[in-house]
Amino acid sequence: IKILVIGAGGLGCEILKCLALSGVKNIWVIDLDKVDITNLNWQFLFRKENVGEYKAKAAAEFVMKRVPGVKIKFFTFPVETQDNEFYKYFDIIIGGLDNVEARSFIN
């Protein structure tokens, strides 16, 4: 099963954690935001050393380190730049978005 998580912020951190701990092994994540110091108190996959890194990259690396066997591919492009064929590749798409334009596009 191929799962795409869109967003690696507050909702995305929880979604990625739950999927990995539930035994999902093939996860993809998209987020173009970077970790900010203000994220550290509530986006639990990030650490101080991640500030300035892409959230998708930092989250993927953290989960893969903590949950053996999980493979997470990460992307840092806007969701609107991909066509329908890209999204048809996935069996499940989970939205963890806080951006209205991106959420509308995915819907």
Stockholm file with secondary structure:
# STOCKHOLM 1.0

chainA/1-107         IKILVIGAGGLGCEILKCLALSGVKNIWVIDLDKVDITNLNWQFLFRKENVGEYKAKAAAEFVMKRVPGVKIKFFTFPVETQDNEFYKYFDIIIGGLDNVEARSFIN
#=GR chainA/1-107 SS CCEEEECCSHHHHHHHHHHHHTTCCEEEEECCCBCCGGGTTTCTTCCGGGTTSBHHHHHHHHHHHHSTTCEEEEECSCGGGSCHHHHHTCSEEEECCCCHHHHHHHC
#=GC SS_cons         CCEEEECCSHHHHHHHHHHHHTTCCEEEEECCCBCCGGGTTTCTTCCGGGTTSBHHHHHHHHHHHHSTTCEEEEECSCGGGSCHHHHHTCSEEEECCCCHHHHHHHC
//
